[in-house]
């Protein structure tokens, strides 16, 4: 959802969870994978990897 909305808050609203939950889960996933999935910006995020 974050990749679709490019915004943690909007993704969290769509999923019915808190923004902090989404941020934490993405951060844990990035740490496990050893890569950044998103570039954080003041007004949202940008995907770091394009298929």
C-alpha positions in Angstrom: 0.0 0.0 0.0 2.9 2.4 0.7 4.2 1.8 -2.8 0.7 2.5 -4.2 0.0 5.7 -2.2 3.6 6.9 -1.7 2.6 8.0 1.7 2.7 6.2 5.0 -0.4 8.0 6.4 -2.6 7.2 3.4 -1.4 3.6 3.3 -2.2 3.2 7.0 -5.7 4.7 6.6 -6.3 2.3 3.7 -5.2 -0.7 5.8 -7.0 0.4 8.9 -3.9 0.6 11.0 -1.7 3.3 12.6 0.9 5.2 10.6 3.5 4.2 13.2 2.7 0.5 12.7 3.2 0.8 8.9 6.5 2.8 9.4 7.8 0.2 11.9 6.9 -2.8 9.7 8.6 -1.2 6.7 11.7 -0.3 8.7 12.0 -3.9 10.0 11.5 -5.3 6.5 14.2 -3.0 5.1 16.6 -4.0 7.9 16.0 -7.7 7.3 16.5 -7.3 3.5 19.5 -5.0 4.0 18.1 -2.4 1.5 16.0 0.7 1.6 12.7 0.2 -0.1 11.6 3.9 0.1 13.3 7.2 0.1 11.7 9.2 2.8 10.6 12.8 2.0 8.9 15.5 3.9 5.7 15.1 1.9 5.7 11.3 1.4 8.0 8.6 0.1 9.4 7.6 -3.2 10.1 4.0 -4.2 13.9 3.2 -4.4 13.5 0.2 -6.6 11.6 0.0 -9.9 10.7 -3.3 -11.5 
